[in-house]
């Protein structure tokens, strides 16, 4: 009896805009245990550069143009609509590395900081992302 592999098109393609490394997940879980439900907002510059900022859920006021990219470790991840327009073709990977976090980000006293890495989507990934439609905007 001979079996053949399914055609490549039958292989599901992950369609996520944001993911986290195991190190980031461990830090998120640690912060969640200390602070309760969390949220992220990708800083767009100014004081903290372009860094993922971690807040107790509800402590950062979202605007109507903020975009919900997805969740990492059960935690919603947002960025401004204008920044999303620039980064929409990239998958964001949130990591945790040694260093000081952003001035207002919850990880600051831990000796670790969240870091955003990015990569362009492959063709199949981009097709799957496009099929999802635009991400939700605002807090609701």
PyMOL CGO cylinders between C-alpha atoms (Angstrom):
from pymol import cmd
from pymol.cgo import CYLINDER

trace = [
    CYLINDER, 0.00, 0.00, 0.00, 1.39, 3.34, -1.03, 0.3, 1, 1, 1, 1, 1, 1,
    CYLINDER, 1.39, 3.34, -1.03, 0.50, 6.59, 0.65, 0.3, 1, 1, 1, 1, 1, 1,
    CYLINDER, 0.50, 6.59, 0.65, 1.20, 10.03, -0.64, 0.3, 1, 1, 1, 1, 1, 1,
    CYLINDER, 1.20, 10.03, -0.64, 1.54, 13.29, 1.20, 0.3, 1, 1, 1, 1, 1, 1,
    CYLINDER, 1.54, 13.29, 1.20, -1.31, 15.77, 0.83, 0.3, 1, 1, 1, 1, 1, 1,
    CYLINDER, -1.31, 15.77, 0.83, -0.73, 18.56, -1.67, 0.3, 1, 1, 1, 1, 1, 1,
    CYLINDER, -0.73, 18.56, -1.67, 1.05, 21.60, -0.30, 0.3, 1, 1, 1, 1, 1, 1,
    CYLINDER, 1.05, 21.60, -0.30, -2.12, 23.68, -0.64, 0.3, 1, 1, 1, 1, 1, 1,
    CYLINDER, -2.12, 23.68, -0.64, -3.83, 21.40, 1.91, 0.3, 1, 1, 1, 1, 1, 1,
    CYLINDER, -3.83, 21.40, 1.91, -1.29, 22.30, 4.58, 0.3, 1, 1, 1, 1, 1, 1,
    CYLINDER, -1.29, 22.30, 4.58, -2.80, 24.93, 6.88, 0.3, 1, 1, 1, 1, 1, 1,
    CYLINDER, -2.80, 24.93, 6.88, -0.91, 28.20, 7.08, 0.3, 1, 1, 1, 1, 1, 1,
    CYLINDER, -0.91, 28.20, 7.08, -0.79, 30.07, 10.36, 0.3, 1, 1, 1, 1, 1, 1,
    CYLINDER, -0.79, 30.07, 10.36, -2.31, 33.51, 10.03, 0.3, 1, 1, 1, 1, 1, 1,
    CYLINDER, -2.31, 33.51, 10.03, -1.11, 35.54, 12.98, 0.3, 1, 1, 1, 1, 1, 1,
    CYLINDER, -1.11, 35.54, 12.98, 0.21, 39.07, 13.09, 0.3, 1, 1, 1, 1, 1, 1,
    CYLINDER, 0.21, 39.07, 13.09, 2.05, 38.70, 16.41, 0.3, 1, 1, 1, 1, 1, 1,
    CYLINDER, 2.05, 38.70, 16.41, 3.67, 35.85, 18.34, 0.3, 1, 1, 1, 1, 1, 1,
    CYLINDER, 3.67, 35.85, 18.34, 5.95, 35.48, 21.36, 0.3, 1, 1, 1, 1, 1, 1,
    CYLINDER, 5.95, 35.48, 21.36, 9.11, 33.55, 22.14, 0.3, 1, 1, 1, 1, 1, 1,
    CYLINDER, 9.11, 33.55, 22.14, 9.12, 31.14, 25.11, 0.3, 1, 1, 1, 1, 1, 1,
    CYLINDER, 9.12, 31.14, 25.11, 11.14, 33.73, 27.05, 0.3, 1, 1, 1, 1, 1, 1,
    CYLINDER, 11.14, 33.73, 27.05, 8.50, 36.39, 26.45, 0.3, 1, 1, 1, 1, 1, 1,
    CYLINDER, 8.50, 36.39, 26.45, 5.69, 34.00, 27.40, 0.3, 1, 1, 1, 1, 1, 1,
    CYLINDER, 5.69, 34.00, 27.40, 7.47, 33.19, 30.68, 0.3, 1, 1, 1, 1, 1, 1,
    CYLINDER, 7.47, 33.19, 30.68, 7.83, 36.90, 31.50, 0.3, 1, 1, 1, 1, 1, 1,
    CYLINDER, 7.83, 36.90, 31.50, 4.20, 37.60, 30.57, 0.3, 1, 1, 1, 1, 1, 1,
    CYLINDER, 4.20, 37.60, 30.57, 3.07, 34.78, 32.87, 0.3, 1, 1, 1, 1, 1, 1,
    CYLINDER, 3.07, 34.78, 32.87, 5.24, 36.14, 35.69, 0.3, 1, 1, 1, 1, 1, 1,
    CYLINDER, 5.24, 36.14, 35.69, 3.85, 39.66, 35.27, 0.3, 1, 1, 1, 1, 1, 1,
    CYLINDER, 3.85, 39.66, 35.27, 0.30, 38.32, 35.02, 0.3, 1, 1, 1, 1, 1, 1,
    CYLINDER, 0.30, 38.32, 35.02, 0.76, 36.53, 38.36, 0.3, 1, 1, 1, 1, 1, 1,
    CYLINDER, 0.76, 36.53, 38.36, 1.89, 39.83, 39.94, 0.3, 1, 1, 1, 1, 1, 1,
    CYLINDER, 1.89, 39.83, 39.94, -0.42, 42.33, 38.23, 0.3, 1, 1, 1, 1, 1, 1,
    CYLINDER, -0.42, 42.33, 38.23, -3.44, 40.41, 36.92, 0.3, 1, 1, 1, 1, 1, 1,
    CYLINDER, -3.44, 40.41, 36.92, -4.67, 40.73, 33.32, 0.3, 1, 1, 1, 1, 1, 1,
    CYLINDER, -4.67, 40.73, 33.32, -2.27, 42.56, 31.02, 0.3, 1, 1, 1, 1, 1, 1,
    CYLINDER, -2.27, 42.56, 31.02, -2.22, 44.34, 27.68, 0.3, 1, 1, 1, 1, 1, 1,
    CYLINDER, -2.22, 44.34, 27.68, 0.52, 45.42, 25.26, 0.3, 1, 1, 1, 1, 1, 1,
    CYLINDER, 0.52, 45.42, 25.26, 0.83, 48.50, 23.12, 0.3, 1, 1, 1, 1, 1, 1,
    CYLINDER, 0.83, 48.50, 23.12, 3.69, 48.84, 20.64, 0.3, 1, 1, 1, 1, 1, 1,
    CYLINDER, 3.69, 48.84, 20.64, 5.25, 52.21, 21.39, 0.3, 1, 1, 1, 1, 1, 1,
    CYLINDER, 5.25, 52.21, 21.39, 5.73, 54.33, 18.31, 0.3, 1, 1, 1, 1, 1, 1,
    CYLINDER, 5.73, 54.33, 18.31, 8.81, 56.22, 19.37, 0.3, 1, 1, 1, 1, 1, 1,
    CYLINDER, 8.81, 56.22, 19.37, 9.41, 59.26, 21.57, 0.3, 1, 1, 1, 1, 1, 1,
    CYLINDER, 9.41, 59.26, 21.57, 10.61, 58.39, 25.07, 0.3, 1, 1, 1, 1, 1, 1,
    CYLINDER, 10.61, 58.39, 25.07, 10.86, 54.61, 24.81, 0.3, 1, 1, 1, 1, 1, 1,
    CYLINDER, 10.86, 54.61, 24.81, 11.76, 54.17, 21.17, 0.3, 1, 1, 1, 1, 1, 1,
    CYLINDER, 11.76, 54.17, 21.17, 9.68, 51.60, 19.36, 0.3, 1, 1, 1, 1, 1, 1,
    CYLINDER, 9.68, 51.60, 19.36, 9.23, 49.03, 22.11, 0.3, 1, 1, 1, 1, 1, 1,
    CYLINDER, 9.23, 49.03, 22.11, 6.38, 46.80, 23.22, 0.3, 1, 1, 1, 1, 1, 1,
    CYLINDER, 6.38, 46.80, 23.22, 4.97, 48.32, 26.40, 0.3, 1, 1, 1, 1, 1, 1,
    CYLINDER, 4.97, 48.32, 26.40, 3.24, 46.06, 28.93, 0.3, 1, 1, 1, 1, 1, 1,
    CYLINDER, 3.24, 46.06, 28.93, 0.49, 47.51, 31.12, 0.3, 1, 1, 1, 1, 1, 1,
    CYLINDER, 0.49, 47.51, 31.12, -2.11, 46.24, 33.55, 0.3, 1, 1, 1, 1, 1, 1,
    CYLINDER, -2.11, 46.24, 33.55, -5.18, 45.77, 31.37, 0.3, 1, 1, 1, 1, 1, 1,
    CYLINDER, -5.18, 45.77, 31.37, -7.11, 49.02, 31.13, 0.3, 1, 1, 1, 1, 1, 1,
    CYLINDER, -7.11, 49.02, 31.13, -4.25, 51.25, 32.32, 0.3, 1, 1, 1, 1, 1, 1,
    CYLINDER, -4.25, 51.25, 32.32, -3.41, 52.38, 28.79, 0.3, 1, 1, 1, 1, 1, 1,
    CYLINDER, -3.41, 52.38, 28.79, -6.19, 54.32, 27.09, 0.3, 1, 1, 1, 1, 1, 1,
    CYLINDER, -6.19, 54.32, 27.09, -6.72, 52.98, 23.59, 0.3, 1, 1, 1, 1, 1, 1,
    CYLINDER, -6.72, 52.98, 23.59, -7.79, 55.32, 20.82, 0.3, 1, 1, 1, 1, 1, 1,
    CYLINDER, -7.79, 55.32, 20.82, -10.23, 54.65, 18.00, 0.3, 1, 1, 1, 1, 1, 1,
    CYLINDER, -10.23, 54.65, 18.00, -7.35, 54.17, 15.56, 0.3, 1, 1, 1, 1, 1, 1,
    CYLINDER, -7.35, 54.17, 15.56, -5.41, 51.64, 17.66, 0.3, 1, 1, 1, 1, 1, 1,
    CYLINDER, -5.41, 51.64, 17.66, -5.28, 48.22, 16.02, 0.3, 1, 1, 1, 1, 1, 1,
    CYLINDER, -5.28, 48.22, 16.02, -5.60, 44.88, 17.81, 0.3, 1, 1, 1, 1, 1, 1,
    CYLINDER, -5.60, 44.88, 17.81, -2.95, 42.66, 16.19, 0.3, 1, 1, 1, 1, 1, 1,
    CYLINDER, -2.95, 42.66, 16.19, -3.81, 39.57, 18.22, 0.3, 1, 1, 1, 1, 1, 1,
    CYLINDER, -3.81, 39.57, 18.22, -2.95, 37.99, 21.53, 0.3, 1, 1, 1, 1, 1, 1,
    CYLINDER, -2.95, 37.99, 21.53, 0.27, 36.61, 22.97, 0.3, 1, 1, 1, 1, 1, 1,
    CYLINDER, 0.27, 36.61, 22.97, -0.04, 34.33, 25.99, 0.3, 1, 1, 1, 1, 1, 1,
    CYLINDER, -0.04, 34.33, 25.99, -3.68, 35.41, 26.32, 0.3, 1, 1, 1, 1, 1, 1,
    CYLINDER, -3.68, 35.41, 26.32, -2.70, 39.09, 26.37, 0.3, 1, 1, 1, 1, 1, 1,
    CYLINDER, -2.70, 39.09, 26.37, -4.04, 41.54, 23.74, 0.3, 1, 1, 1, 1, 1, 1,
    CYLINDER, -4.04, 41.54, 23.74, -1.40, 43.32, 21.65, 0.3, 1, 1, 1, 1, 1, 1,
    CYLINDER, -1.40, 43.32, 21.65, -2.18, 46.72, 20.08, 0.3, 1, 1, 1, 1, 1, 1,
    CYLINDER, -2.18, 46.72, 20.08, -0.38, 49.33, 17.99, 0.3, 1, 1, 1, 1, 1, 1,
    CYLINDER, -0.38, 49.33, 17.99, -1.41, 52.66, 16.53, 0.3, 1, 1, 1, 1, 1, 1,
    CYLINDER, -1.41, 52.66, 16.53, -3.14, 52.61, 13.17, 0.3, 1, 1, 1, 1, 1, 1,
    CYLINDER, -3.14, 52.61, 13.17, -0.47, 54.79, 11.57, 0.3, 1, 1, 1, 1, 1, 1,
    CYLINDER, -0.47, 54.79, 11.57, 2.29, 52.47, 12.77, 0.3, 1, 1, 1, 1, 1, 1,
    CYLINDER, 2.29, 52.47, 12.77, 0.31, 49.44, 11.59, 0.3, 1, 1, 1, 1, 1, 1,
    CYLINDER, 0.31, 49.44, 11.59, 0.07, 50.97, 8.10, 0.3, 1, 1, 1, 1, 1, 1,
    CYLINDER, 0.07, 50.97, 8.10, 3.88, 50.93, 8.02, 0.3, 1, 1, 1, 1, 1, 1,
    CYLINDER, 3.88, 50.93, 8.02, 4.33, 47.44, 9.54, 0.3, 1, 1, 1, 1, 1, 1,
    CYLINDER, 4.33, 47.44, 9.54, 1.31, 45.57, 8.19, 0.3, 1, 1, 1, 1, 1, 1,
    CYLINDER, 1.31, 45.57, 8.19, 3.41, 43.29, 5.95, 0.3, 1, 1, 1, 1, 1, 1,
    CYLINDER, 3.41, 43.29, 5.95, 5.53, 42.05, 8.85, 0.3, 1, 1, 1, 1, 1, 1,
    CYLINDER, 5.53, 42.05, 8.85, 4.96, 39.42, 11.49, 0.3, 1, 1, 1, 1, 1, 1,
    CYLINDER, 4.96, 39.42, 11.49, 5.97, 40.70, 14.93, 0.3, 1, 1, 1, 1, 1, 1,
    CYLINDER, 5.97, 40.70, 14.93, 7.79, 38.37, 17.32, 0.3, 1, 1, 1, 1, 1, 1,
    CYLINDER, 7.79, 38.37, 17.32, 7.87, 39.59, 20.91, 0.3, 1, 1, 1, 1, 1, 1,
    CYLINDER, 7.87, 39.59, 20.91, 10.94, 38.46, 22.83, 0.3, 1, 1, 1, 1, 1, 1,
    CYLINDER, 10.94, 38.46, 22.83, 12.28, 39.06, 26.36, 0.3, 1, 1, 1, 1, 1, 1,
    CYLINDER, 12.28, 39.06, 26.36, 15.96, 39.89, 26.69, 0.3, 1, 1, 1, 1, 1, 1,
    CYLINDER, 15.96, 39.89, 26.69, 18.22, 41.24, 29.48, 0.3, 1, 1, 1, 1, 1, 1,
    CYLINDER, 18.22, 41.24, 29.48, 17.93, 44.99, 29.95, 0.3, 1, 1, 1, 1, 1, 1,
    CYLINDER, 17.93, 44.99, 29.95, 15.69, 47.73, 31.26, 0.3, 1, 1, 1, 1, 1, 1,
    CYLINDER, 15.69, 47.73, 31.26, 12.14, 47.90, 29.96, 0.3, 1, 1, 1, 1, 1, 1,
    CYLINDER, 12.14, 47.90, 29.96, 10.34, 51.07, 28.95, 0.3, 1, 1, 1, 1, 1, 1,
    CYLINDER, 10.34, 51.07, 28.95, 9.86, 53.69, 31.64, 0.3, 1, 1, 1, 1, 1, 1,
    CYLINDER, 9.86, 53.69, 31.64, 6.16, 52.85, 32.11, 0.3, 1, 1, 1, 1, 1, 1,
    CYLINDER, 6.16, 52.85, 32.11, 6.24, 49.17, 31.15, 0.3, 1, 1, 1, 1, 1, 1,
    CYLINDER, 6.24, 49.17, 31.15, 5.59, 46.61, 33.90, 0.3, 1, 1, 1, 1, 1, 1,
    CYLINDER, 5.59, 46.61, 33.90, 8.71, 44.52, 33.19, 0.3, 1, 1, 1, 1, 1, 1,
    CYLINDER, 8.71, 44.52, 33.19, 11.10, 47.38, 34.00, 0.3, 1, 1, 1, 1, 1, 1,
    CYLINDER, 11.10, 47.38, 34.00, 12.12, 46.18, 37.52, 0.3, 1, 1, 1, 1, 1, 1,
    CYLINDER, 12.12, 46.18, 37.52, 12.66, 42.56, 36.40, 0.3, 1, 1, 1, 1, 1, 1,
    CYLINDER, 12.66, 42.56, 36.40, 16.02, 43.04, 34.67, 0.3, 1, 1, 1, 1, 1, 1,
    CYLINDER, 16.02, 43.04, 34.67, 14.39, 41.94, 31.41, 0.3, 1, 1, 1, 1, 1, 1,
    CYLINDER, 14.39, 41.94, 31.41, 12.76, 43.93, 28.65, 0.3, 1, 1, 1, 1, 1, 1,
    CYLINDER, 12.76, 43.93, 28.65, 10.37, 43.09, 25.88, 0.3, 1, 1, 1, 1, 1, 1,
    CYLINDER, 10.37, 43.09, 25.88, 11.80, 43.46, 22.39, 0.3, 1, 1, 1, 1, 1, 1,
    CYLINDER, 11.80, 43.46, 22.39, 10.00, 43.43, 19.05, 0.3, 1, 1, 1, 1, 1, 1,
    CYLINDER, 10.00, 43.43, 19.05, 11.59, 41.44, 16.27, 0.3, 1, 1, 1, 1, 1, 1,
    CYLINDER, 11.59, 41.44, 16.27, 9.99, 41.29, 12.85, 0.3, 1, 1, 1, 1, 1, 1,
    CYLINDER, 9.99, 41.29, 12.85, 10.08, 39.39, 9.61, 0.3, 1, 1, 1, 1, 1, 1,
    CYLINDER, 10.08, 39.39, 9.61, 8.24, 39.70, 6.32, 0.3, 1, 1, 1, 1, 1, 1,
    CYLINDER, 8.24, 39.70, 6.32, 5.41, 37.27, 5.69, 0.3, 1, 1, 1, 1, 1, 1,
    CYLINDER, 5.41, 37.27, 5.69, 5.91, 34.53, 3.13, 0.3, 1, 1, 1, 1, 1, 1,
    CYLINDER, 5.91, 34.53, 3.13, 3.48, 34.50, 0.19, 0.3, 1, 1, 1, 1, 1, 1,
    CYLINDER, 3.48, 34.50, 0.19, 1.21, 31.82, 1.72, 0.3, 1, 1, 1, 1, 1, 1,
    CYLINDER, 1.21, 31.82, 1.72, 1.22, 33.57, 5.09, 0.3, 1, 1, 1, 1, 1, 1,
    CYLINDER, 1.22, 33.57, 5.09, 0.33, 36.90, 3.50, 0.3, 1, 1, 1, 1, 1, 1,
    CYLINDER, 0.33, 36.90, 3.50, -2.55, 35.30, 1.59, 0.3, 1, 1, 1, 1, 1, 1,
    CYLINDER, -2.55, 35.30, 1.59, -3.86, 33.86, 4.88, 0.3, 1, 1, 1, 1, 1, 1,
    CYLINDER, -3.86, 33.86, 4.88, -3.50, 37.25, 6.62, 0.3, 1, 1, 1, 1, 1, 1,
    CYLINDER, -3.50, 37.25, 6.62, -5.32, 39.03, 3.79, 0.3, 1, 1, 1, 1, 1, 1,
    CYLINDER, -5.32, 39.03, 3.79, -8.14, 36.48, 4.01, 0.3, 1, 1, 1, 1, 1, 1,
    CYLINDER, -8.14, 36.48, 4.01, -8.71, 37.52, 7.64, 0.3, 1, 1, 1, 1, 1, 1,
    CYLINDER, -8.71, 37.52, 7.64, -9.51, 41.08, 6.61, 0.3, 1, 1, 1, 1, 1, 1,
    CYLINDER, -9.51, 41.08, 6.61, -8.41, 44.17, 8.50, 0.3, 1, 1, 1, 1, 1, 1,
    CYLINDER, -8.41, 44.17, 8.50, -7.73, 43.80, 12.22, 0.3, 1, 1, 1, 1, 1, 1,
    CYLINDER, -7.73, 43.80, 12.22, -10.18, 45.28, 14.74, 0.3, 1, 1, 1, 1, 1, 1,
    CYLINDER, -10.18, 45.28, 14.74, -9.66, 48.90, 15.78, 0.3, 1, 1, 1, 1, 1, 1,
    CYLINDER, -9.66, 48.90, 15.78, -10.15, 50.65, 19.09, 0.3, 1, 1, 1, 1, 1, 1,
    CYLINDER, -10.15, 50.65, 19.09, -10.89, 49.21, 22.51, 0.3, 1, 1, 1, 1, 1, 1,
    CYLINDER, -10.89, 49.21, 22.51, -14.05, 47.39, 21.59, 0.3, 1, 1, 1, 1, 1, 1,
]
cmd.load_cgo(trace, "trace")
